[in-house]
Amino acid sequence: MSGESTVSGKSTVMAIHRSGVVTDAEGTEYPIRPMSILEVEGRALRDFMVQRGYSQSLETGMAYGVSTLWLADAAARVEGGHHIAIDPRQHSGYHSIGMLNVERAGLNNVVDTYVESSELRLPKLVEAKTKLDFAFIDGRHLFDSALIDFFYVDRMLRVGGAVALHDLWMPSLRKVAGFIRQNRNYRLVPVDSVSQLGLPLRAYKVAKRLRTSTLGRDRSGFRARAENLCVLEKVAGDDRHHEHFEPF
Ligand SMILES: C[S@@+](CC[C@H](N)C(=O)[O-])C[C@H]1O[C@@H](n2cnc3c(N)ncnc32)[C@H](O)[C@@H]1O
C-alpha cells in the first residue's frame, strides 16, 4: 500500500490524540475518552505489528476509529495490507465517525468496515477463509462476548500471529486472558503500553484493578499490573484432547 496513506493515517490519529476530540460530518465534536485506546497503547500495537511485518489485521469494536487508524497505519505499510473493523453501533452510537476518520486518513483502500455484531460477522469471515496475522479484541466486554470473539479470531489466526485484548482492568477480560494462557497454545508477548504513563497513574491503575478483582483465582497474570492491554502470540494450533480443561 502507499506510504502516503500511512503518513496520513498517522497524522490523523496524532491530531486526534492531541485534541482529545473527534468530529462528525457536521463538525460536532465528541471526546475520545474514555472510549478509545490511549496514544501509548495505539503506538504499542502499531509498532508491534510493524516489527512483526503483520499486514492482515482485524478488530472488534471500532467506536471513533482511534484503534482502527493505528492498526490500519501498520497494515498499510505492507503491499496488500488489509484491516477489518467490526462494530454494530458505528452509525447509531458513534455518528459514523470511525468510518469518517478512515476516509479522512486516506485509508479507505486498506480498511473494510462491517456495521454488524462481531458474533455474527466473525463466523462469516471464517467461512470465507479469511487469514489473519493480528486481531485486536475490544468489542462487547462481557466475558462470553469477548471469548466468542477470541474463538473465531483463533480460527483465522495463523501460527506466529497474535491477538491483543484491551480493558484488562475488567475481570471479564482478565478471565478471557486467563483462559487463553491456561488452555491454549498462546504465549504472552511483552509490549510497552504503560511506561510513558508515569508512576502515579500506574499506581492508580493497579489500585483500581485490585478493587475490581473477584475473590476467585485470577490466572491472567494481570491482576496486580498496570497494563490495560496484553498481546498473546499463537505458538501452535489447537491440539487439545476433547476432555482437556485447565482452570483459569
Ligand atoms: C471500547 S469501544 C472500542 C474502542 C476502539 N477500539 C478504540 O480504541 O478506538 C467498544 C466498542 O465495541 C462495540 N461493540 C459493542 N457490541 C459489539 C459487538 N457485539 N460486536 C462488535 N463490537 C461491539 C461498541 O459499539 C463500541 O464501539
The ligand as an SDF file (V2000), in Angstrom:
LIG
                    3D

 27 29  0  0  0  0  0  0  0  0999 V2000
  -14.2750    0.4090   23.9210 C   0  0  0  0  0  0  0  0  0  0  0  0
  -15.1340    0.6880   22.4420 S   0  0  0  0  0  0  0  0  0  0  0  0
  -13.9040    0.3860   21.2170 C   0  0  0  0  0  0  0  0  0  0  0  0
  -12.8500    1.4570   21.1470 C   0  0  0  0  0  0  0  0  0  0  0  0
  -11.9230    1.3440   19.9740 C   0  0  0  0  0  0  0  0  0  0  0  0
  -11.3420    0.0190   19.8720 N   0  0  0  0  0  0  0  0  0  0  0  0
  -10.7980    2.3480   20.1070 C   0  0  0  0  0  0  0  0  0  0  0  0
   -9.9130    2.1290   20.9450 O   0  0  0  0  0  0  0  0  0  0  0  0
  -10.7870    3.3350   19.3870 O   0  0  0  0  0  0  0  0  0  0  0  0
  -16.1500   -0.7400   22.3470 C   0  0  0  0  0  0  0  0  0  0  0  0
  -16.8920   -0.8450   21.0320 C   0  0  0  0  0  0  0  0  0  0  0  0
  -17.4630   -2.1490   20.9240 O   0  0  0  0  0  0  0  0  0  0  0  0
  -18.6380   -2.0220   20.1690 C   0  0  0  0  0  0  0  0  0  0  0  0
  -19.4600   -3.2190   20.3070 N   0  0  0  0  0  0  0  0  0  0  0  0
  -20.4940   -3.4420   21.1710 C   0  0  0  0  0  0  0  0  0  0  0  0
  -21.0320   -4.6560   20.9560 N   0  0  0  0  0  0  0  0  0  0  0  0
  -20.3180   -5.2050   19.9330 C   0  0  0  0  0  0  0  0  0  0  0  0
  -20.4210   -6.4360   19.2300 C   0  0  0  0  0  0  0  0  0  0  0  0
  -21.3550   -7.3400   19.5360 N   0  0  0  0  0  0  0  0  0  0  0  0
  -19.5360   -6.6700   18.2170 N   0  0  0  0  0  0  0  0  0  0  0  0
  -18.5790   -5.7500   17.9150 C   0  0  0  0  0  0  0  0  0  0  0  0
  -18.4570   -4.5720   18.5350 N   0  0  0  0  0  0  0  0  0  0  0  0
  -19.3150   -4.3010   19.5280 C   0  0  0  0  0  0  0  0  0  0  0  0
  -19.2700   -0.7570   20.6910 C   0  0  0  0  0  0  0  0  0  0  0  0
  -20.2110   -0.2480   19.7740 O   0  0  0  0  0  0  0  0  0  0  0  0
  -18.0430    0.1300   20.8750 C   0  0  0  0  0  0  0  0  0  0  0  0
  -17.8130    0.8950   19.7360 O   0  0  0  0  0  0  0  0  0  0  0  0
  1  2  1  0
  2  3  1  0
  2 10  1  0
  3  4  1  0
  4  5  1  0
  5  6  1  0
  5  7  1  0
  7  8  2  0
  7  9  1  0
 10 11  1  0
 11 12  1  0
 11 26  1  0
 12 13  1  0
 13 14  1  0
 13 24  1  0
 14 15  1  0
 14 23  1  0
 15 16  2  0
 16 17  1  0
 17 18  1  0
 17 23  2  0
 18 19  1  0
 18 20  2  0
 20 21  1  0
 21 22  2  0
 22 23  1  0
 24 25  1  0
 24 26  1  0
 26 27  1  0
M  CHG  2   2   1   9  -1
M  END
$$$$
